[in-house]
Each structure stands twice: as C-alpha cells, then as structure tokens.
Amino acid sequence: MHFVRGSILDRGTYERSRLRDNRVVIVFPMESSVPESDGSTRTVVDLVLRYVGDETRILHVLVSSENAWMFEEMESTAVMESLEVLALVQECQDTHSALIVQRLLLNTEGGNPNTVFPHKVLGWSWADFTRYCMEAATQSGIVANPLAIVKPGGPLVCPAPSELIQEGDEVSVIALPGFDWDAFETLMVECRDGVSGA
C-alpha cells in the first residue's frame, strides 16, 4: 500500500508513487465524514486504474453507501469507513464477535480468510461444500473452515444450505498460512466421490 502525497490531479503524483509495485492500493476519502468526498475518491480510483496492472487490487473507502453507484463497472472494491463503529455495535450485541473479526483481519496469527475461485466444486450446494470441506480437513489434517460465498453482487456470509456455488462465484475459507486451495479442492472432490461410491 502506498500513501500518496500531492495533488490528486497532478499526473506526477501517480507516476512517482510507483503504484504498480504494490499488491493493494487503498484510496481514502478527502474528508471521512463528508459524503461528497466519494466524488473525489471516484476520480482518484479512475486515475489509479491507469497506473496499475491486473495484479494490483484497488480498495476505496466509501463514506456513504448511497454513492456506491459511482463505482459501478470499476475494478475497485468498496470498504465502509465505519468498520470500527460497526465492530463496537456488534460487540454490544454479541460478546467476542469484534475480537473474532479482528483476529481474522490481523493476518498475524491463526487462520485468515482466503477467497478462492472454485473450479471442481461448481454446482455444489453450500451444505455439500461445508460437509466435504470439513471431511477433507479431517482426513488431511489441514485446518480449513468454510466462511462465505462471494457472488458477483456481494458476499453471502450465512448462505442457505441449498445455495449453489455457481460460475463466477468465489468462496471464502478460513485457513492457516500456506493454504493450497487447488490441492484441497481436489481432496474435497475425492471425499465426496468416496462417500457417493460407498
């Protein structure tokens, strides 16, 4: 991540920042409490896109969800500024939940979310996915827990058991560092085939 100083309309700002050298670029609003700042954020995201390759992910902090329409069709992911406030509210409703989410996001210890592209489990229901994920984890000793389905329209953090994993979807799995999704997905299919063939 780069923190860029300079005018948002100065071409040199983007050239000097070497944006392409980063895996993730985060664009913050000019004023975090002013919804109109989303307009300038949109401009910066558009300009950043000119200087990064496909391997660089762009996140933008959105002040107001009502302004999300400005970012449609843009290769950037919105993050709400009030994540800290949401964590505090959730902690009041469910003790320890904020700590759990914090641990997931720290990427310093234990398991972290791994969002991956399914290939061999396309067409599976969420019930089957979770069942064979647990079975593959048990057989292999690999720590992996299903978390969510990410549809093109957004994540389903508590999918119905009948929800299907379809083309264009991603799945999020909590796993330890070094998680090999391709090998694990193959093992899940082997677990299912072994059960169905018995």
MDTraj code that builds the backbone (N, CA, C; nanometers):
import mdtraj as md
import numpy as np

residues = "MET HIS PHE VAL ARG GLY SER ILE LEU ASP ARG GLY THR TYR GLU ARG SER ARG LEU ARG ASP ASN ARG VAL VAL ILE VAL PHE PRO MET GLU SER SER VAL PRO GLU SER ASP GLY SER THR ARG THR VAL VAL ASP LEU VAL LEU ARG TYR VAL GLY ASP GLU THR ARG ILE LEU HIS VAL LEU VAL SER SER GLU ASN ALA TRP MET PHE GLU GLU MET GLU SER THR ALA VAL MET GLU SER LEU GLU VAL LEU ALA LEU VAL GLN GLU CYS GLN ASP THR HIS SER ALA LEU ILE VAL GLN ARG LEU LEU LEU ASN THR GLU GLY GLY ASN PRO ASN THR VAL PHE PRO HIS LYS VAL LEU GLY TRP SER TRP ALA ASP PHE THR ARG TYR CYS MET GLU ALA ALA THR GLN SER GLY ILE VAL ALA ASN PRO LEU ALA ILE VAL LYS PRO GLY GLY PRO LEU VAL CYS PRO ALA PRO SER GLU LEU ILE GLN GLU GLY ASP GLU VAL SER VAL ILE ALA LEU PRO GLY PHE ASP TRP ASP ALA PHE GLU THR LEU MET VAL GLU CYS ARG ASP GLY VAL SER GLY ALA".split()
xyz = np.array([
    [0.0839, -0.1180, 0.0000],
    [0.0000, 0.0000, 0.0000],
    [0.0881, 0.1238, 0.0000],
    [0.0517, 0.2223, -0.0769],
    [0.1242, 0.3489, -0.0811],
    [0.0342, 0.4593, -0.0279],
    [0.0902, 0.5469, 0.0533],
    [0.0216, 0.6689, 0.0908],
    [0.0756, 0.7773, -0.0015],
    [-0.0088, 0.8304, -0.0851],
    [0.0351, 0.9250, -0.1868],
    [0.0111, 1.0672, -0.1390],
    [0.1147, 1.1497, -0.1441],
    [0.1002, 1.2912, -0.1124],
    [0.1174, 1.3700, -0.2403],
    [0.0369, 1.4707, -0.2554],
    [0.0428, 1.5509, -0.3754],
    [-0.0970, 1.5786, -0.4259],
    [-0.1085, 1.6539, -0.5301],
    [-0.2382, 1.6870, -0.5859],
    [-0.2983, 1.5643, -0.6549],
    [-0.4281, 1.5429, -0.6321],
    [-0.4926, 1.4271, -0.6945],
    [-0.5061, 1.4458, -0.8453],
    [-0.4878, 1.5683, -0.8933],
    [-0.4983, 1.5935, -1.0367],
    [-0.3618, 1.6086, -1.1040],
    [-0.2546, 1.5890, -1.0269],
    [-0.1197, 1.6013, -1.0807],
    [-0.0720, 1.4654, -1.1303],
    [-0.0456, 1.4563, -1.2566],
    [-0.0002, 1.3309, -1.3172],
    [0.1244, 1.2761, -1.2471],
    [0.2143, 1.3655, -1.2082],
    [0.3369, 1.3238, -1.1422],
    [0.3128, 1.2511, -1.0108],
    [0.2041, 1.2854, -0.9429],
    [0.1705, 1.2174, -0.8170],
    [0.1574, 1.0674, -0.8399],
    [0.0927, 1.0291, -0.9470],
    [0.0677, 0.8880, -0.9757],
    [0.1926, 0.8194, -1.0308],
    [0.2701, 0.8930, -1.1085],
    [0.3915, 0.8347, -1.1647],
    [0.4977, 0.8117, -1.0570],
    [0.5134, 0.9082, -0.9661],
    [0.6149, 0.8955, -0.8609],
    [0.5789, 0.7910, -0.7555],
    [0.4515, 0.7643, -0.7380],
    [0.4089, 0.6739, -0.6309],
    [0.4358, 0.5268, -0.6603],
    [0.4698, 0.4938, -0.7852],
    [0.5008, 0.3555, -0.8251],
    [0.3898, 0.2592, -0.7813],
    [0.2682, 0.2958, -0.8138],
    [0.1509, 0.2178, -0.7741],
    [0.1581, 0.0735, -0.8218],
    [0.2155, 0.0523, -0.9394],
    [0.2204, -0.0819, -0.9982],
    [0.3033, -0.1793, -0.9142],
    [0.3896, -0.1259, -0.8271],
    [0.4755, -0.2113, -0.7446],
    [0.4038, -0.2685, -0.6232],
    [0.2765, -0.2373, -0.6062],
    [0.2031, -0.2798, -0.4872],
    [0.0952, -0.3815, -0.5206],
    [0.0727, -0.4708, -0.4268],
    [-0.0338, -0.5696, -0.4450],
    [-0.1703, -0.5084, -0.4198],
    [-0.1772, -0.4101, -0.3282],
    [-0.3038, -0.3460, -0.2943],
    [-0.2829, -0.1952, -0.2856],
    [-0.3762, -0.1205, -0.3418],
    [-0.3778, 0.0253, -0.3287],
    [-0.5096, 0.0619, -0.2624],
    [-0.5017, 0.1391, -0.1539],
    [-0.6222, 0.1813, -0.0825],
    [-0.6399, 0.3317, -0.1021],
    [-0.7577, 0.3709, -0.1486],
    [-0.7883, 0.5122, -0.1713],
    [-0.8819, 0.5590, -0.0598],
    [-0.8347, 0.6561, 0.0183],
    [-0.9126, 0.7110, 0.1282],
    [-0.9845, 0.8389, 0.0834],
    [-1.0998, 0.8698, 0.1470],
    [-1.1707, 0.9935, 0.1112],
    [-1.0955, 1.1167, 0.1597],
    [-1.1179, 1.2288, 0.0947],
    [-1.0553, 1.3551, 0.1361],
    [-1.1034, 1.3941, 0.2759],
    [-1.2337, 1.3784, 0.3005],
    [-1.2916, 1.4057, 0.4326],
    [-1.3818, 1.2894, 0.4690],
    [-1.3436, 1.2171, 0.5737],
    [-1.4093, 1.0904, 0.6051],
    [-1.5537, 1.1026, 0.6512],
    [-1.5994, 1.2228, 0.6839],
    [-1.7374, 1.2386, 0.7296],
    [-1.8262, 1.3117, 0.6288],
    [-1.7698, 1.3447, 0.5128],
    [-1.8450, 1.4208, 0.4126],
    [-1.8760, 1.3309, 0.2927],
    [-2.0035, 1.2942, 0.2725],
    [-2.0398, 1.2045, 0.1618],
    [-1.9947, 1.2526, 0.0247],
    [-1.9868, 1.3854, 0.0045],
    [-1.9442, 1.4385, -0.1244],
    [-1.7995, 1.4006, -0.1560],
    [-1.7237, 1.3600, -0.0542],
    [-1.5855, 1.3167, -0.0769],
    [-1.5782, 1.1928, -0.1649],
    [-1.6879, 1.1183, -0.1708],
    [-1.6891, 0.9997, -0.2566],
    [-1.6685, 1.0374, -0.4028],
    [-1.7065, 1.1604, -0.4407],
    [-1.6850, 1.2065, -0.5779],
    [-1.5367, 1.2176, -0.6098],
    [-1.4593, 1.2763, -0.5180],
    [-1.3150, 1.2864, -0.5419],
    [-1.2489, 1.1496, -0.5318],
    [-1.3017, 1.0637, -0.4455],
    [-1.2488, 0.9263, -0.4368],
    [-1.2660, 0.8557, -0.5700],
    [-1.3812, 0.8764, -0.6322],
    [-1.4080, 0.8137, -0.7616],
    [-1.3072, 0.8610, -0.8667],
    [-1.2751, 0.9902, -0.8628],
    [-1.1759, 1.0454, -0.9561],
    [-1.0398, 0.9808, -0.9349],
    [-0.9983, 0.9680, -0.8074],
    [-0.8681, 0.9092, -0.7768],
    [-0.8641, 0.7627, -0.8192],
    [-0.9713, 0.6879, -0.7922],
    [-0.9755, 0.5470, -0.8329],
    [-0.9595, 0.5356, -0.9839],
    [-1.0289, 0.6221, -1.0575],
    [-1.0196, 0.6205, -1.2034],
    [-0.8763, 0.6478, -1.2494],
    [-0.8096, 0.7431, -1.1854],
    [-0.6720, 0.7766, -1.2231],
    [-0.5746, 0.6661, -1.1819],
    [-0.5953, 0.6068, -1.0644],
    [-0.5090, 0.4974, -1.0192],
    [-0.5170, 0.3797, -1.1164],
    [-0.6369, 0.3536, -1.1662],
    [-0.6556, 0.2416, -1.2592],
    [-0.5684, 0.2545, -1.3838],
    [-0.5309, 0.3760, -1.4191],
    [-0.4457, 0.3972, -1.5366],
    [-0.3017, 0.3551, -1.5116],
    [-0.2636, 0.3431, -1.3837],
    [-0.1235, 0.3194, -1.3498],
    [-0.0970, 0.1833, -1.2871],
    [-0.1979, 0.0996, -1.2739],
    [-0.1758, -0.0322, -1.2139],
    [-0.2093, -0.1420, -1.3139],
    [-0.1545, -0.2594, -1.2884],
    [-0.1855, -0.3747, -1.3718],
    [-0.2931, -0.4602, -1.3077],
    [-0.3286, -0.5691, -1.3734],
    [-0.4338, -0.6583, -1.3246],
    [-0.3970, -0.7226, -1.1916],
    [-0.2663, -0.7319, -1.1627],
    [-0.2228, -0.7988, -1.0402],
    [-0.2360, -0.7095, -0.9165],
    [-0.2677, -0.5819, -0.9351],
    [-0.2830, -0.4892, -0.8229],
    [-0.4308, -0.4705, -0.7909],
    [-0.4670, -0.4947, -0.6648],
    [-0.6056, -0.4795, -0.6221],
    [-0.6271, -0.3378, -0.5702],
    [-0.7421, -0.2793, -0.6006],
    [-0.7740, -0.1447, -0.5545],
    [-0.8941, -0.1509, -0.4602],
    [-0.8776, -0.0901, -0.3425],
    [-0.9854, -0.0745, -0.2470],
    [-1.0124, 0.0750, -0.2318],
    [-1.1379, 0.1115, -0.2158],
    [-1.1684, 0.2513, -0.1867],
    [-1.2604, 0.2580, -0.0661],
    [-1.2320, 0.3550, 0.0208],
    [-1.3137, 0.3744, 0.1400],
    [-1.4312, 0.4636, 0.1020],
    [-1.5505, 0.4103, 0.1202],
    [-1.6728, 0.4802, 0.0804],
    [-1.7343, 0.5451, 0.2036],
    [-1.7617, 0.6741, 0.1964],
    [-1.8227, 0.7456, 0.3084],
    [-1.9702, 0.7101, 0.3188],
    [-2.0402, 0.7088, 0.2059],
    [-2.1841, 0.6807, 0.2044],
    [-2.2154, 0.5692, 0.1054],
    [-2.2870, 0.4690, 0.1530],
    [-2.3232, 0.3578, 0.0643],
    [-2.4137, 0.4036, -0.0498],
    [-2.4804, 0.5174, -0.0328],
    [-2.5666, 0.5702, -0.1387],
    [-2.4862, 0.6140, -0.2610],
    [-2.3558, 0.6312, -0.2441],
    [-2.2706, 0.6734, -0.3556],
    [-2.2034, 0.5558, -0.4265],
    [-2.2397, 0.4347, -0.3878],
    [-2.1763, 0.3171, -0.4478],
    [-2.1992, 0.3112, -0.5988],
    [-2.3088, 0.3704, -0.6453],
    [-2.3402, 0.3676, -0.7893],
    [-2.2294, 0.4310, -0.8738],
    [-2.1551, 0.5251, -0.8165],
    [-2.0495, 0.5930, -0.8934],
    [-1.9349, 0.4988, -0.9295],
    [-1.9249, 0.3882, -0.8569],
    [-1.8129, 0.2971, -0.8754],
    [-1.8519, 0.1705, -0.9526],
    [-1.9753, 0.1666, -1.0018],
    [-2.0190, 0.0511, -1.0798],
    [-1.9316, 0.0365, -1.2038],
    [-1.8996, -0.0861, -1.2374],
    [-1.8159, -0.1188, -1.3532],
    [-1.6686, -0.0819, -1.3328],
    [-1.6313, -0.0347, -1.2137],
    [-1.4904, -0.0021, -1.1867],
    [-1.4264, -0.1190, -1.1131],
    [-1.3008, -0.1462, -1.1450],
    [-1.2286, -0.2563, -1.0817],
    [-1.1742, -0.2122, -0.9461],
    [-1.2655, -0.1823, -0.8550],
    [-1.2276, -0.1408, -0.7209],
    [-1.3324, -0.1915, -0.6234],
    [-1.2899, -0.2275, -0.5029],
    [-1.3793, -0.2818, -0.4012],
    [-1.4035, -0.1777, -0.2931],
    [-1.5308, -0.1567, -0.2597],
    [-1.5664, -0.0573, -0.1580],
    [-1.5514, -0.1151, -0.0176],
    [-1.5012, -0.0324, 0.0738],
    [-1.4940, -0.0654, 0.2156],
    [-1.5560, 0.0518, 0.2898],
    [-1.6468, 0.0231, 0.3828],
    [-1.7123, 0.1314, 0.4552],
    [-1.6198, 0.1882, 0.5617],
    [-1.6181, 0.3191, 0.5729],
    [-1.5327, 0.3901, 0.6685],
    [-1.5654, 0.3531, 0.8124],
    [-1.6912, 0.3191, 0.8399],
    [-1.7358, 0.2999, 0.9772],
    [-1.7164, 0.1571, 1.0278],
    [-1.6163, 0.0859, 0.9799],
    [-1.5921, -0.0515, 1.0226],
    [-1.5698, -0.0595, 1.1733],
    [-1.4985, 0.0384, 1.2292],
    [-1.4733, 0.0394, 1.3730],
    [-1.6034, 0.0537, 1.4506],
    [-1.6913, 0.1419, 1.4029],
    [-1.8193, 0.1625, 1.4696],
    [-1.9040, 0.0359, 1.4609],
    [-1.9056, -0.0267, 1.3431],
    [-1.9817, -0.1497, 1.3274],
    [-1.9311, -0.2574, 1.4226],
    [-1.7997, -0.2649, 1.4418],
    [-1.7417, -0.3640, 1.5333],
    [-1.7871, -0.3386, 1.6762],
    [-1.7928, -0.2122, 1.7168],
    [-1.8371, -0.1789, 1.8525],
    [-1.9839, -0.2144, 1.8735],
    [-2.0668, -0.1830, 1.7735],
    [-2.2092, -0.2162, 1.7837],
    [-2.2280, -0.3668, 1.7923],
    [-2.1561, -0.4395, 1.7083],
    [-2.1682, -0.5851, 1.7079],
    [-2.1223, -0.6436, 1.8407],
    [-2.0185, -0.5869, 1.8986],
    [-1.9675, -0.6358, 2.0267],
    [-2.0735, -0.6211, 2.1360],
    [-2.1529, -0.5144, 2.1278],
    [-2.2611, -0.4955, 2.2252],
    [-2.3684, -0.6024, 2.2091],
    [-2.3917, -0.6461, 2.0865],
    [-2.4952, -0.7457, 2.0598],
    [-2.4457, -0.8876, 2.0831],
    [-2.3175, -0.9109, 2.0591],
    [-2.2619, -1.0460, 2.0684],
    [-2.1177, -1.0375, 2.1177],
    [-2.0987, -1.0606, 2.2452],
    [-1.9661, -1.0514, 2.3061],
    [-1.8670, -1.1409, 2.2328],
    [-1.7475, -1.0915, 2.2129],
    [-1.6345, -1.1588, 2.1482],
    [-1.6361, -1.1505, 1.9961],
    [-1.7472, -1.1097, 1.9345],
    [-1.7513, -1.1100, 1.7880],
    [-1.6515, -1.0115, 1.7284],
    [-1.6362, -0.8935, 1.7897],
    [-1.5400, -0.7968, 1.7368],
    [-1.3977, -0.8520, 1.7462],
    [-1.3674, -0.9219, 1.8558],
    [-1.2348, -0.9812, 1.8724],
    [-1.2102, -1.0903, 1.7677],
    [-1.3150, -1.1682, 1.7389],
    [-1.3030, -1.2747, 1.6375],
    [-1.2714, -1.2134, 1.5012],
    [-1.3464, -1.1102, 1.4632],
    [-1.3244, -1.0460, 1.3335],
    [-1.1870, -0.9804, 1.3297],
    [-1.1470, -0.9189, 1.4402],
    [-1.0148, -0.8566, 1.4465],
    [-0.9060, -0.9604, 1.4225],
    [-0.9171, -1.0775, 1.4855],
    [-0.8179, -1.1832, 1.4662],
    [-0.8140, -1.2277, 1.3206],
    [-0.9319, -1.2380, 1.2579],
    [-0.9370, -1.2795, 1.1180],
    [-0.8678, -1.1798, 1.0268],
    [-0.8781, -1.0514, 1.0600],
    [-0.8254, -0.9471, 0.9726],
    [-0.6799, -0.9110, 0.9999],
    [-0.6274, -0.9494, 1.1156],
    [-0.4906, -0.9110, 1.1506],
    [-0.3853, -0.9780, 1.0633],
    [-0.4122, -1.1004, 1.0189],
    [-0.3154, -1.1758, 0.9376],
    [-0.1829, -1.1963, 1.0094],
    [-0.1874, -1.2033, 1.1425],
    [-0.0630, -1.2226, 1.2175],
    [-0.0606, -1.3537, 1.2943],
    [-0.1756, -1.4111, 1.3203],
    [-0.1782, -1.5371, 1.3932],
    [-0.3040, -1.6153, 1.3575],
    [-0.2912, -1.7477, 1.3643],
    [-0.4067, -1.8323, 1.3381],
    [-0.4538, -1.8272, 1.1948],
    [-0.5809, -1.8622, 1.1761],
    [-0.6380, -1.8673, 1.0423],
    [-0.6836, -1.7319, 0.9937],
    [-0.6790, -1.7144, 0.8639],
    [-0.7239, -1.5910, 0.7998],
    [-0.8112, -1.6266, 0.6794],
    [-0.8999, -1.5353, 0.6397],
    [-0.9824, -1.5638, 0.5219],
    [-0.8984, -1.5777, 0.3954],
    [-0.9306, -1.6775, 0.3174],
    [-0.8690, -1.6995, 0.1863],
    [-0.9826, -1.7056, 0.0850],
    [-0.9963, -1.6050, 0.0001],
    [-1.1013, -1.6063, -0.1008],
    [-1.0431, -1.6660, -0.2278],
    [-1.1061, -1.7741, -0.2727],
    [-1.0507, -1.8529, -0.3828],
    [-1.1579, -1.8779, -0.4886],
    [-1.1112, -1.9136, -0.6081],
    [-1.2034, -1.9447, -0.7177],
    [-1.2296, -2.0955, -0.7205],
    [-1.3549, -2.1352, -0.7069],
    [-1.3870, -2.2779, -0.7171],
    [-1.3908, -2.3224, -0.8634],
    [-1.3410, -2.4410, -0.8881],
    [-1.3469, -2.4994, -1.0222],
    [-1.4134, -2.6364, -1.0171],
    [-1.3680, -2.7185, -0.9262],
    [-1.4160, -2.8573, -0.9190],
    [-1.5429, -2.8716, -0.8351],
    [-1.5766, -2.7682, -0.7580],
    [-1.6956, -2.7779, -0.6719],
    [-1.8107, -2.6917, -0.7249],
    [-1.7976, -2.6425, -0.8480],
    [-1.9075, -2.5665, -0.9077],
    [-2.0318, -2.6536, -0.9148],
    [-2.1460, -2.5956, -0.8818],
    [-2.2712, -2.6704, -0.8821],
    [-2.3029, -2.7341, -0.7479],
    [-2.2067, -2.7339, -0.6552],
    [-2.2314, -2.7900, -0.5223],
    [-2.3187, -2.6941, -0.4418],
    [-2.3991, -2.7507, -0.3538],
    [-2.4732, -2.6684, -0.2592],
    [-2.3783, -2.6283, -0.1461],
    [-2.4168, -2.5237, -0.0733],
    [-2.3360, -2.4818, 0.0413],
    [-2.3285, -2.5940, 0.1455],
    [-2.4372, -2.6699, 0.1588],
    [-2.4380, -2.7833, 0.2530],
    [-2.3310, -2.8851, 0.2146],
    [-2.3232, -2.9198, 0.0856],
    [-2.2212, -3.0150, 0.0413],
    [-2.0810, -2.9568, 0.0558],
    [-2.0680, -2.8295, 0.0219],
    [-1.9366, -2.7659, 0.0318],
    [-1.8848, -2.7710, 0.1755],
    [-1.9696, -2.7320, 0.2707],
    [-1.9245, -2.7308, 0.4099],
    [-1.8977, -2.8727, 0.4601],
    [-1.9816, -2.9675, 0.4206],
    [-1.9645, -3.1066, 0.4646],
    [-1.8304, -3.1630, 0.4173],
    [-1.8022, -3.1474, 0.2885],
    [-1.6796, -3.2078, 0.2350],
    [-1.5551, -3.1241, 0.2648],
    [-1.5753, -2.9972, 0.2946],
    [-1.4633, -2.9161, 0.3426],
    [-1.4178, -2.9702, 0.4777],
    [-1.5123, -2.9976, 0.5648],
    [-1.4789, -3.0498, 0.6982],
    [-1.4202, -3.1908, 0.6883],
    [-1.4756, -3.2707, 0.5981],
    [-1.4242, -3.4068, 0.5822],
    [-1.2812, -3.4054, 0.5273],
    [-1.2552, -3.3186, 0.4290],
    [-1.1204, -3.3087, 0.3734],
    [-1.0224, -3.2567, 0.4787],
    [-1.0673, -3.1618, 0.5600],
    [-0.9814, -3.1087, 0.6664],
    [-0.9485, -3.2170, 0.7682],
    [-1.0474, -3.2968, 0.8023],
    [-1.0260, -3.4044, 0.8999],
    [-0.9301, -3.5096, 0.8456],
    [-0.9488, -3.5505, 0.7215],
    [-0.8636, -3.6541, 0.6618],
    [-0.7199, -3.6072, 0.6410],
    [-0.7026, -3.4800, 0.6054],
    [-0.5692, -3.4313, 0.5702],
    [-0.4952, -3.3657, 0.6861],
    [-0.5685, -3.3253, 0.7874],
    [-0.5064, -3.2521, 0.8963],
    [-0.4856, -3.1041, 0.8633],
    [-0.5369, -3.0609, 0.7484],
    [-0.5277, -2.9201, 0.7075],
    [-0.6403, -2.8431, 0.7769],
    [-0.6041, -2.7342, 0.8418],
    [-0.7052, -2.6530, 0.9090],
    [-0.7729, -2.5635, 0.8055],
    [-0.9016, -2.5876, 0.7823],
    [-0.9781, -2.5087, 0.6853],
    [-1.1248, -2.5114, 0.7254],
    [-1.1855, -2.3942, 0.7296],
    [-1.3266, -2.3820, 0.7673],
    [-1.3983, -2.2924, 0.6678],
    [-1.5132, -2.3367, 0.6150],
    [-1.5877, -2.2539, 0.5190],
    [-1.6416, -2.1284, 0.5863],
    [-1.6377, -2.0162, 0.5130],
    [-1.6818, -1.8890, 0.5695],
    [-1.7966, -1.8258, 0.4908],
    [-1.7834, -1.8147, 0.3573],
    [-1.8840, -1.7421, 0.2803],
    [-1.8746, -1.7767, 0.1323],
    [-1.9829, -1.7469, 0.0607],
    [-1.9823, -1.7496, -0.0855],
    [-1.9803, -1.6042, -0.1303],
    [-1.8942, -1.5703, -0.2236],
    [-1.8894, -1.4343, -0.2758],
    [-1.9505, -1.4360, -0.4153],
    [-2.0724, -1.3858, -0.4237],
    [-2.1438, -1.3758, -0.5502],
    [-2.1011, -1.2468, -0.6213],
    [-2.1236, -1.2352, -0.7516],
    [-2.0906, -1.1106, -0.8210],
    [-2.1545, -0.9873, -0.7579],
    [-2.2697, -1.0047, -0.6942],
    [-2.3375, -0.8915, -0.6311],
    [-2.2935, -0.8636, -0.4893],
    [-2.2083, -0.9495, -0.4331],
    [-2.1613, -0.9295, -0.2961],
    [-2.1561, -1.0608, -0.2210],
    [-2.0975, -1.0595, -0.1006],
    [-2.0793, -1.1836, -0.0254],
    [-2.2062, -1.2301, 0.0455],
    [-2.2223, -1.3614, 0.0535],
    [-2.3258, -1.4237, 0.1359],
    [-2.2527, -1.4831, 0.2559],
    [-2.2634, -1.4160, 0.3710],
    [-2.1862, -1.4601, 0.4872],
    [-2.2560, -1.5688, 0.5669],
    [-2.3816, -1.5932, 0.5373],
    [-2.4537, -1.7035, 0.6012],
    [-2.5452, -1.7669, 0.4959],
    [-2.4846, -1.8346, 0.3963],
    [-2.5650, -1.8891, 0.2859],
    [-2.6628, -1.9959, 0.3338],
    [-2.7754, -2.0035, 0.2668],
    [-2.8685, -2.1129, 0.2931],
    [-2.8019, -2.2436, 0.2518],
    [-2.8321, -2.3536, 0.3201],
    [-2.7713, -2.4822, 0.2830],
    [-2.7919, -2.5191, 0.1364],
    [-2.9022, -2.4738, 0.0778],
    [-2.9323, -2.5072, -0.0615],
    [-2.8671, -2.4129, -0.1629],
    [-2.8022, -2.3054, -0.1153],
    [-2.7395, -2.2084, -0.2052],
    [-2.6327, -2.2773, -0.2892],
    [-2.6384, -2.2584, -0.4220],
    [-2.5440, -2.3247, -0.5106],
    [-2.4224, -2.2372, -0.5395],
    [-2.3079, -2.3013, -0.5505],
    [-2.1852, -2.2330, -0.5914],
    [-2.1821, -2.2377, -0.7433],
    [-2.1887, -2.1202, -0.8054],
    [-2.2047, -2.1128, -0.9497],
    [-2.0841, -2.0480, -1.0179],
    [-2.0804, -2.0590, -1.1486],
    [-1.9761, -1.9957, -1.2292],
    [-1.9718, -1.8463, -1.1974],
    [-1.8530, -1.7931, -1.1726],
    [-1.8372, -1.6527, -1.1383],
    [-1.8338, -1.6262, -0.9890],
    [-1.8733, -1.7258, -0.9088],
    [-1.8675, -1.7118, -0.7639],
    [-1.7257, -1.7370, -0.7137],
    [-1.6980, -1.6873, -0.5952],
    [-1.5781, -1.7229, -0.5214],
    [-1.6241, -1.7787, -0.3874],
    [-1.5362, -1.8497, -0.3192],
    [-1.5672, -1.8963, -0.1846],
    [-1.4581, -1.8476, -0.0907],
    [-1.4970, -1.8195, 0.0315],
    [-1.4010, -1.7746, 0.1326],
    [-1.3876, -1.8851, 0.2366],
    [-1.2626, -1.9214, 0.2622],
    [-1.2308, -2.0285, 0.3565],
    [-1.1300, -1.9737, 0.4572],
    [-1.1552, -1.9980, 0.5855],
    [-1.0576, -1.9601, 0.6874],
    [-0.9540, -2.0708, 0.6946],
    [-0.8274, -2.0344, 0.6758],
    [-0.7212, -2.1350, 0.6741],
    [-0.5914, -2.0743, 0.7253],
    [-0.4981, -2.1622, 0.7574],
    [-0.3673, -2.1193, 0.8048],
    [-0.2809, -2.0751, 0.6863],
    [-0.1752, -1.9986, 0.7125],
    [-0.0857, -1.9564, 0.6034],
    [-0.0321, -2.0761, 0.5251],
    [-0.0156, -2.0580, 0.3949],
    [0.0338, -2.1653, 0.3099],
    [-0.0756, -2.2571, 0.2580],
    [-0.2005, -2.2177, 0.2771],
    [-0.3137, -2.2989, 0.2338],
    [-0.3112, -2.3183, 0.0821],
    [-0.3127, -2.4449, 0.0396],
    [-0.3104, -2.4789, -0.1030],
    [-0.4525, -2.5134, -0.1465],
    [-0.5244, -2.4145, -0.1996],
    [-0.6639, -2.4344, -0.2352],
    [-0.6806, -2.5411, -0.3437],
    [-0.5978, -2.5386, -0.4458],
    [-0.6147, -2.6347, -0.5561],
    [-0.6074, -2.7781, -0.5065],
    [-0.5080, -2.8069, -0.4224],
    [-0.4944, -2.9427, -0.3687],
    [-0.6104, -2.9756, -0.2755],
    [-0.6539, -2.8764, -0.1972],
    [-0.7625, -2.9003, -0.1023],
    [-0.8946, -2.9230, -0.1752],
    [-0.9183, -2.8473, -0.2811],
    [-1.0416, -2.8654, -0.3584],
    [-1.0456, -3.0051, -0.4202],
    [-0.9317, -3.0523, -0.4692],
    [-0.9239, -3.1884, -0.5238],
    [-0.9577, -3.2902, -0.4164],
    [-0.9063, -3.2696, -0.2960],
    [-0.9333, -3.3612, -0.1856],
    [-1.0809, -3.3602, -0.1479],
    [-1.1442, -3.2441, -0.1543],
    [-1.2882, -3.2370, -0.1259],
    [-1.3676, -3.3227, -0.2240],
    [-1.3313, -3.3159, -0.3516],
    [-1.3997, -3.3962, -0.4534],
    [-1.3770, -3.5448, -0.4276],
    [-1.2547, -3.5809, -0.3910],
    [-1.2247, -3.7217, -0.3596],
    [-1.3060, -3.7708, -0.2406],
    [-1.3236, -3.6861, -0.1406],
    [-1.4060, -3.7217, -0.0255],
    [-1.5507, -3.7454, -0.0677],
    [-1.6022, -3.6572, -0.1512],
    [-1.7398, -3.6728, -0.1981],
    [-1.7558, -3.7993, -0.2819],
    [-1.6622, -3.8232, -0.3731],
    [-1.6713, -3.9403, -0.4591],
    [-1.6599, -4.0684, -0.3799],
    [-1.5763, -4.0654, -0.2745],
    [-1.5609, -4.1839, -0.1897],
    [-1.6881, -4.2155, -0.1153],
    [-1.7587, -4.1118, -0.0717],
    [-1.8829, -4.1301, 0.0010],
    [-1.9929, -4.1779, -0.0933],
    [-2.0007, -4.1145, -0.2115],
    [-2.1075, -4.1494, -0.3061],
    [-2.0863, -4.2878, -0.3663],
    [-1.9602, -4.3327, -0.3700],
    [-1.9341, -4.4633, -0.4286],
    [-1.9468, -4.5775, -0.3307],
    [-1.9679, -4.5433, -0.2019],
    [-1.9767, -4.6483, -0.0996],
    [-2.1128, -4.7109, -0.0964],
])
top = md.Topology()
chain = top.add_chain()
for i, resn in enumerate(residues, 1):
    res = top.add_residue(resn, chain, resSeq=i)
    for name in ("N", "CA", "C"):
        top.add_atom(name, md.element.get_by_symbol(name[0]), res)
traj = md.Trajectory(xyz[None], top)
